[in-house]
Amino acid sequence: MIGQRSRMVRLLLFFLTWSGVSMLHAQHSTDSLQRLDEVLVTARTLQKEIIPVQRLSGERLRQLGSHNVADALRYFSGVQLKDYGGIGGLKTINVRSMGTNHVGVFYDGIELGNAQNGTVDLGRFSLDNMESVTLYNGQKSAVFQSAKDFGSAGTIYLQTRTPRFTETKDFNIKATFKTGSFGLANPAVLWEQRLSDRLSSSFSAEYMYTTGKYKFRYATEGGYDTTAIRQNGDVNALRIEHGLYGNMKDGYWRTKLYAYFSDRGYPGAIVRNKFTHEDRQKDADFFAQGMFRKDFSERYHFMASAKYSYNYLHYLADPRRDESLMYINNIYRQQEVYASTANCLDLTSFWSLNLSADWQFNLLNANLKDFVYPRRHTGLLAAATALNFGHIKLQASLLGTFVSDRLREKGDAASDRMEWTPAVVMSYRPFERIGLDFRAFYKRIFRMPTLNDLYYTFIGNARLDPEYTDQYNLGVTYEKQFPALWLKRVELQADVYYNEVENKIVATPTSNFFRWTMVNLGKVEIRGVDVALQTDWTLGRETNLSGRLNYTYQKAQDFTDPTDEFYGGQIPYIPWHSGSAAISLSWRSWEASYSFIYTGERYSSQANLPANYQPSWYTSDCSISKSQRINKHELKLTLEANNLLNQQYEVVSCYPMPGINFRLIVQYMF
């Protein structure tokens, strides 16, 4: 542990030193102080893309009162969020019921990886420096991208802010402090500096502390009759980012350093009247990545990216603090190296071809007994083409994935895999002057079992087959603008889809209750409808109103075993009905917003029995803010009230969520 801490300290010192040197390198300054243009404000959250896309950016993103990326994603249709206990709990999402492991998460254009368990905790990614959050079902409507971008059933793109400056100003600084319920203390700073006409840098840092304590009512068979306080949900977390942004003739390059350190408690499940837990987790994550893109001619475009990441996780369950715990003191260390190139050729004005090649290496070390220390090499090769005939647009891609596992210690490694998966996309606009677009796509993808699935001591099964998904989608988008009316724009997006997951990987017990194993058992069929409506209004010279409405219907059935009593039942935690609504109003220097989240009834097990029934829940959040100019600077105060009606609810069974809570945000920009 001492050696590990020493390495983390050296890493942090290197990070801060490099950030400081690049900032102090600036040679220009100015006395002209203007308002910081926080992020790009995009009025349209529903885009006319071939593949369904949902996006939140700028003011719309901040007005939702979301604490992190996971909270913001709740406002997208087709998304189910799993939240294991409020601020300190793990947060993952499931898109169109295909499973968390089928969702790729990209940070500034490069995927966040976790070969150990395949999930990304979205609760740790703050919105303080986030420019936009975008969700694609399938893949992006572009052929010029890395092979990784073709490799997931659903993708989330997190785009941090790119520095922007006025002609008379060479720096932007934003200081923010958030406080409120649960002992929250959350300062953050963003410093952007122009180093030259073609080079700029950005430094962002954020610290968060919360006790994670909140009152909740515990449900029993007779109803809510016990009031308790959520324990062991405290979080100490530090995030540091530094980026360099360079422009060149017909191209640009970007680099990013990212570090995240946290010490947190696991709130745990409330079962058998046990309200306290003592298990802890420490994380230290670091990555360095870069991207280069250049148009070498009008017809040939090139892009390259690379990344190195290191992840440290320490989980401790100590029976000396809680006698109900079994002693666990596990340490995991992951490393990843990734490189990618993409080459796009415009053969004609309407025909483009792209060839992408990626390589990725992962290793996992742990202090577990009999651990086999797996190493994984993954190669990806993608060929894609796009045809644009005006009224009709066509895209097609073929992704080849090659996986080879090796073990440092004796054991059975999984067989090498070579898989080819296609995708076909089409859109059609029947009328040139009417904003009506029809679209359809088919995509097949496979998911290689994670290193935990294959090699976790006493549980892993090296003979697992990959999971396969088939996605079918039909959709329509209609947009209409009304320049002479108060209602300026309306946009409607609707999609119907069918997804099928084969060889679903599940954990099943063996003859020893304490020893489970991973097996291929599941087959799931998902049928659903997503509907999204966006409107923009102008009620006066200085009054603007916007509204957003999402609705999802899903029937996700388990067809694993025809002899099972619950064959064809709704799979766990997938509601039949869910939706959200958000409305925001701005008048002069005032802003107000209201948002509503609804999740319908569902079951916590594939056995759709009354004992596993989970009732519907909803939350209402609102905020009001005021901006004030002070000596050419700007001060902005925001007051938020979340779960305004103090509803007692659980996203995951036995993990109670917070009731009504408040947050005050003070932001100073100069």
N, C-alpha and C positions, 0 to 999 in steps of 0.2 A: 504493500500500500504506500510506503514512503517513497519508493521509486516511482510509482505511478503518479503520486501527487507532485513530485519534482518535475516529471515530464509535463504535467499539465501547467505548472507554473511557468516553465520555460516557454511552452507554447503560447501562453497568454502574454508573456512579456514580448515575444517576437511579434505577435499580432498587434499589440499596442504600439511598438516601436515603428513597425512598417507604416501603420496608419498615420502616426504623428509626423514621420519624415515626409510622407507624400503630401500631407496638408501644409506643412511649413514650407514646402517647396514653392508655394504660390508667390508670384512676383507682383501681383496687381492687387490693389484695394481701391475703395471709393468711399466718399462720404455720402453718396446718394443712397438712401435707405428706402426700400420699397417693400410692399407686402410680399411675403413668400408665397409663390404659387405652389401650394402643397402638392397636389397631384393632378394628373390629367383628368379633367371632368368629361365624362362621356355620357351624353344624354340618352343614348340608345343602349339598352341592356339586352335587347333581343336582336341578333344580327341575322341578316338574310344569308346564311351560310348553307352549303349543301348538306352538311351534317349538323344536327341540332346543337346549338350552343346557347349557354346562358352566362351572362357576365355582369359583375358588379364592380364599379370603379368610382373613384373620386368621391364627391360628396355623398352620393347614394350609398356607398359602402360604409362611410362613417356614420350616417344618419340612422343606420339600423341598430345602433347601440350594442354592437357585437364586441366581445372581448378578444376574440381570436378568429383564425380562419375557420375553425370548425363551427363556431356560432354563425358566421356569415353564410356558410354553405347550407344551413337549414332553410334558407329562403329560395333554394333552387328546387324545381319540381323533379321528382324521381329519385330524391336523395333521402336515405334514412341515416340519421346520426345515432351512434351508440356512445353514450356518455356515462362513464362509470363513476359518478359521484361528484358533480360540480367542478369547482376550480381545480382541485388537485387530481382529478381522475383522468384516466386515459380517454381519449376521444378519437374515434375512427368513423368513417362513413362507408356506406354501401350504396352503390348506384344501380338502380333498376334491379335490385335483389340478386345481383350476381356474386356478391361477396366482396369483402374489403380487399382481399388479395388481388382482385381483378381491376383495381383502381390505381392508375399511375399518377404520381404527384411530381410535377416539374417545378423547380425553383429557378427563376430567371433562365428558363430554356433548357435546363439539364435535370434529369430525373433524380429525385431523392430515393436512395436505395436502402433496403433492409433485407439482406439475404437470409438473416436469421429467422425472422418470423413473417416477413412480407408485408408488414403493416407500418404505416407512418402515423405517429401521434400528432394530429393536426392541432391539438390544443396548445402546443408549444410555439406555434408560429403566430406572432403578433400582427395586428393590422396597423401598427404605428407607422411603419415604413412601407406599407403595401400600396401599390398603385392600382392593381386590379386583381380580381379572382375570377377565373373563367373555368367553366365545366363543359367538356365535350362528351357526348355519348358516341362511342366508337373512336374517332380520331379527328384531328384538325382537318379542315377543308383546304389542305395545301399539300402538294407533292414534294415541295422543297423543304425537307426536314430530315432529322436524323432517323436512323432505323428504329431507335427506341420509341419514337413518337408513334410508330405503327404497332407497338407491341402490347397495348392494353385494351381491355374492353371498354373502359371509360378513363378519361384523363382530366386532371385538374392542373391548371397553370397558375402559379403564383408569381406575379410580376412586381418586383420592388421598384421604387421610384428611380427614374433616370434624371440626373440633374438638368435643370433648365435655368437660363439666366437672361436678364435683359441686357441691352447694349451698355448700360451705365452701371451695372452691378456685377461683381465678380464672386459673390458668395451669397448663400442662403443659410440661415440658421433657424431652427425651430426647437423650442424647449417645451416639454409637456410634463405635467404632473397630474396623476389620477389618484384619487382616494375615494373611499366609500365603505360599503358594508364589508364584513369579514376581515376587518383590519387591513384593508388594501392600501399599499404604498407602492406606486408604480411611476417612477420618474423615467423620462426618455429624452434623448437629444439627437437631432439630425443636423449635420454640418456638411454643406455642399460647397465646393471650392472650384473655381475655374483656374486651371494651372496654365493654360495657353489657349489659343484659338481652337485647337483640336483636341485638347486633353482636359478632363475634369475628374474630380474625385468626390467620393461621398463616404462619410463616416456616420454610423448609426449605432447607438448603444441604448440598452433598456434594462432596467432592473425591476423585478416584481417580487413583492413579499405579501403574503396573505396568510391569515390563520386558518382559513378554510372552514371556520366554525359557523354553523347556522342551525337554527331551530327547524325541526321537521316533525310531522305527525306520522306515527308508525301504524300501518294498516294491519288489523287483525281480522279474524273471521267476523267479529261483531261490528267492525268499522274502525275508523280512526279514533283510538282512545288513549294513545300514549304519545306524549311530547318529549322529545329528546334533542340533544345537540350533536351535530355531526362532528366527529373527532378525527384526528390524524389526517386532515386534508390540507395541512400547511404546505406552502411552496416558497422556496428561495430560488430564484432563477435569474440568470444574467445572460443577455444576448448582446453580441458585438459583431458588427459587420463593417467591412470596408470594401469599396469598389473603385476601380479605375475605368474610365470611359474614354475611348479614343476614336476619333473620326479620321478617315482618310478619303482620298478620291474614290468614289464609287464603292465605299465600304466602311466598316467600323469594326472595333474589337472591344471586348469587355472582360474584366477580371473581377473575381469576388472572393473575399475571405470571410468565412463565417465561423463563429464559435458560440457554443451554448453550454452553460453549466447549470445544473439544478440539483437541489436536495429536497426531496418531497416525501410526504407520507402517503400511504395507500389508504383511502377512506374505508375500503372494504364493504362487504355485503352486510346488511342488517338481517340476520337470521337467528332464530331461536333466542330472541331477546338479547342478543349480543350487539352492543352499540359502539364498542371501542375496538380499535385495531392498532397494532404497533409496528407492522412491517414497513420498511423504508426502502427508498430507491434513490441512488445517485447516478447522474448522467453527466458525461463530458463528450460533446460532439464537436467535431471540427471538419470543415471541408474547404478546399481551395479549388476554384474552377475558372475556366476561361473559354471565351468564344471568339471566333474570327469569321467575318463574312465579307466577301468582296465580289463585285461584278467585274470579271476580267474582260468582258465584252458585252454587247447588247444581248447576246445569245447564251453566254456561258456564265454561270453563277456558282460560286464555291463557298462552302461553310465547313469549319472545323471546330471541334470543342474537346475539352479534356477536363478531367476531374480526379482529385484524390480526396478520400474521406476516411476519417477515423472515428469510431464510436465506442465509448466505454460505458458499461452499465454495471452497477453493483446493487444487487438485491439482497436485503437482510431481513430475516424473520427470526427474532430472538425470543425463545421461551422464557428467558429471565425477565423480560419485560411483559410478556403475555404468555401465561402458561398453556393456553390453548393452541399455541403455534408449534409446529414442528420446526426444528432448527434448520434454517437454510441460509447459507452465506455464499451466494453465487456471483461470480464475476465473469462478464462476457466482454470480449474485445473483437470488434469487426474492423476490417480494412477493405477498402475498395479502390481500384484503379480503373478509369474509364476513358476511352478515346473514341472519337467519331469523326467521320468525314461525309459530306454530302455534295453531290455534283449534279447540277440541274442544267439542262440544255433545252433552249427554246428552238425547236426545229422549224416552226413556222409561227405566224402570229396567233394561231389557235391551238398549237400542239406543243406540249412540253414533256420532257422525260427527266426522271431523277433516279440516281443510283446512290444509295447510302450504305455505309459499312461501319459497324460499331464493334468494339471489343471491350469486354469487362472481366475483371478478375476480382473475386471475393474470397476472403479467408475469415474463419471464425475460430477464436481460441476461447477456452473456458476452463475454470478450475473444477469441473465436474469429474467424478470418478468414472473411469473407463471411457472418457471422451475421446473421439477419434480425430479431432482437429481437421475438419473438412476444408478443402480448397476447391473453388469452382471457376472454370473458364467458360465464358459465354460469348459466342460470336453471333452477330445479327447482320443479315444482308437483305436490303429492301430495294425493290425495283418498283417504280411508280410512274404513271403517265396521266396526263390531264388533257382533255379536249374541250374547247370552248367554241360552240357554234352559235353563240348569241342566245337564242331562246333555249337551247339545250346545252348543259354542261355535264361532262362525264369524267369520272376519275376511277382508276383501278390501281391496286397495289398487290404485290406478293412479297411476303416476309418469310425469310428463312432464319430459323433459330437453331443454333448448335450449342449444346451444353455438355460439358465433360467435368465430372467430379473426381477428385483424388483425395485420399485420406492419408494424413501423416502417420497415424497409428494403425494397427491392424484392425481390420473390419471390412465389411462388404460395402463397396461403393455402388451407388446407383448406376445403372447402365447409361452409356452415352446416348444422347438424344439428338435427332435431326428432324425438325418439323417445318413444313411449309404451310402457311396460312394466307388465304386471299382476302381481299376486300374490294367491293364494287360500289360506286356511288354515282347517283344521277340526280340532276335537278332540271326542272322545266318551267319556263315562264311563258304562258300562252299569249299574253298581251303586253306589248312593249311599254305602254303608258300606264298600266295598272300594276300596282305593287303586289301581285299575286304570284307566289312561287310554290311549286310542288316539288317534293324530293323523296328519295328512297335510297336505302343502302342495305347491303349485306356484308357482314364481317365475321370471320372465324378467327379465333385466337386460342392459344393454349397457355396454361400457367404451369411452369415447372414447380414441383413441390419445394417448399422452403428447406433450409438446412435443418431447422427444428423438426419438420415433418419426417425427414429422412434419417437424421443422426442423433436426435436428442436421446440421452442415455435412458434406457428402460422404456422409451416410448417410440422412438423413431422406427421407421420401416423403410429400408433401402429399396424395396421392391415396389414402391408406389408408382402408379402411372400418373401422368400429368392430367390436370383438369382441362377440359375443352369447353369453349362457349361458342354458340352460334347466335348472331344477332340479326334480326330483321326489323326494318323501320320504314314506315310511311308517314310523311308529314306535309304540312302546308303552313306557309307564312303569308299574312296579308298586312300591308302597311298603307296608311292613307294620311296625308297631311292636309290641314285646313288653315291656310294662312290668314283668312279673314274672320275666323271664329275664335272664341275663347279656347276651345279644344284645338290645340295646335297639331297634335299627332296621336294616332292610335295604331298599335301594332299587336297582332294576334298570332300566336304560334301554337300549333297543335300537332301531336305525334301519337301514332299508335304503334306498338312494338310487340315483338315476340322474341324471347330469349330462351335458350336452352343450355343448361350446364350439365356436362357428363363427367363421370368419374370423380364426383365431388369427394374431397378428402375430409373425413370425419374421424374423431377419436372414439374408440370403443374400449370397454374394459375387457381384460383377460380373466383367467381363473383367479388371479390375485387382484383384489379390488383396488389396491394402491398402484397397480401397474397397468397402464392403458397402452394401446398401440394405435397407430394411424393406419387406416384402411381406405380403399376406394369403394364406396358404397352408393353414393348419392346420385340421383338424377332429378333435376329441378326444371320445371317449365314455368316461365313467367310471361304473363300477358298483361299489358298495361296501356294507359292513356296518360299523356302529359299535356297540359294546357297552360299557357302563359299569356297574360294580357298586360300591355304597357301603355300608359297614357301620359301626355304632357299638356298642361294648361297654362295660359297666361291670363290672369284675372285683372291685370292692371299694368301700368308702366313699371312698377317695382314689385309686383306680386306674381310668383310662379308656383304652380302646383304640379306634382307628379304622383302617379299611382302605379302600383305593380301588384298583380294577382297571379298566383300559381295554384294549380290543382293537379293531383296525381291519383289515379286509380290503378291498383295492382292486384292481380290474382297470381300469387307465386305458390305453386303446388309441388309437393314432394311425391315423386313417383319412383321412389327407390325400390320398394318391395311390394309387389301386388298382393302378397299374402298378409301384409301388415294391416292391423285394424284401422290405422290412421292413414292409409294410402290415399293420396290425393288431397291431404290437408294443407292448409296454409303454413308456409315455413315460418320458423320463429322470428318474431319481432318485425314482421312485415305487415303494416296496416293495409286494409283494403282502401281506405280513403285518407288522404293527407293534403295539406295545402298551407298557403301563407298569403298574407296581404301586407302591403306597406304603402304608406302615404306620407309625403313630405311637402311642407309649405315654407316658402321663403318670402320675407317682406323687409325690404331695406336691409338693416343689419341683424335682423332676427331670423331664426330658423326654428321650425318645429317639425317633429316627425312622430308617427305612430306605426307600430308593426305588430302583426298577429301571426302566431304559429299554431297550427292544428295538426295533431296526429290521432288518427282514429283507433278503434279497438283492434287488438291483435292478440297473439298468444306467445308465451315465452318458451314453448316447446313444440316439437312437431306433433305431439299428442294434443289435439285441439279439444281439451277438456276444460270444464269450468274451473278446476283447480289451477290451470295455467293461463286463465283469461287475464288480459291486461286492459284496463279501461282506457278510453280515449283521454287525451289531455290537451290543453291549450295554454298559451301564455300571451300576455299583452305587454308590450314595451313601449315607452314613450320618452321623448327628450325635447329639451328646449335650449337654445343657445343664443348668445348675444356677442357680437363683435364690436370692438371699440378701438379707434385709432388713437395712439399715444405717441406723440413725437415721431411721426412717420413710421412707427412700428404698429403692430396689431396685437391686441389682447383679445382672446376668445374664451368665454366661459360657457360650459355646457353642463347641464344637470340631467341625469338619466334616472328613470325609474323602470326597473325590469321586473317581470312577473307581477304586474300592477295589481292583479286581483288575488295575489297570494295563494295561487293554486298549489296544492300538495300533489306532486306527481312523480313518476319514475320513468325514465327513458329505458333503463334496464332494470329488470325485476330485482328488488331488494337494495337498490341504490337510489335513495331519495335525493331529490334535487332541491335547490334553494327556493324559499318562498320569495316574498317581495324584498327587493334589495335596491340600493341606490349607489350612484357613482357621480362624483364631481370631477370635471376635467378642466384644468387651467392650461391654456396654450398661448405661448408668446412667440411671435414671429418677427424676425428682423434680418 
